[in-house]
Amino acid sequence: MTPATFWDGVSAKYAKMAIRNPEQYHLSLERTRSYLRDSDRVLELGCGTGSTALLLAPSVALYTGSDVSPEMIGIADGKLAEVEQSNLDFIVADADSDALGTGYDAVLAHNLLHLVDDLPTTLRHIHDITRDGGLLISKTPCLGSKKWLFGPLVWVMQRFGKAPEVRFFTPAKMERAIVDAGFEIVEAADYGSRYVVARKA
């Protein structure tokens, strides 16, 4: 099952799910907003049904939300049609796609990096499409130290089509991969998941 097929299949259920930890979500949202300027051009990778995009887009000049799932993007477009947010658009594309364009002031990857096939390749692509001095802002479940606990559960759920492919790594390993891709860590904190802000050198 491809990632697009999996997320298409759960898109309607996903859209109805409540935020698991709203306090941590809003804390990370405010930290993200503090790094964004009203002149910025922003790309969000793995935007899902567009909830975060709709909250952050008013803070910047242009905001593009992308996701590998056409069904997710369809739901996001439906939300967008109900509000006046002319600087926001949604596209179907995976995190490594050339269709994303280049020259972004900030690239957001919230709850995405543990799902990509090849983390170093994806981070290098993010580096390539970010302008010099631009930011990567990510929030990632890092379960490498608990793989013995979550690994078997995820494996069983995957066999029944209830979970996507997941990569297990520690915060240190993820942050090393971000640095190796050409970024400098600006901030690292925990808001339910590992939150990292990194600047393209």
C-alpha positions, 0 to 999 in steps of 0.5 A: 500500500502506498502512502497516498493510498493509506492516507486517502483511505483514512482521510474522512476519519482523520478529518473528524479526529480531535487534536490529541493534545491541544495545549501542546499543539497550540504551544508549538503553533505559537512558537512557529508563528513567532518565526514567521513574518508577514512577508514570508512565502511558506510551504507546509509539507504533509499538511493533511486536511489543512487545519494548521495551514488555515491558522498560520496563513494569515501571518504570512504573505503566501502559504502553500499546503502540500500532501501526498493524499488527493483526498486530504487535499480535497478536504483542505480545499473544501475548508478553504472554500468556506473562508476568505484566505486568498494567500493560501493554496493546496497542492497534491505532492510528496515531500520530494517532488519538484512540483513544490517549487523553490525559494521558500522562506520557511518549510514546515514539516509537522508530523511528517519526517518519521513517515518519509522513506528516506529522511536524509534525501527528504531533508536535502530536498527541503534544503534545496527548496529553502532560500539561504537563511530560510527555516525548516520548522519540524515537529516529529514523534521520535520513538527510537528509544521506545521501538521495543514498545511501539514497534510490535504494535505498529507492525500489527496495525500495519498488517491490518491497514490501520497504520502507515509505515513509520521510521523509529529514530531518536531526537539526537539522530533526527537533529543530526540528520537535519544538521548533515543536510545543511541546517543549523539548529536554532531551537529544539524543544518538546511539545508532545513531539520533538519540535525543531527550528533549523536555519539554512546556512 
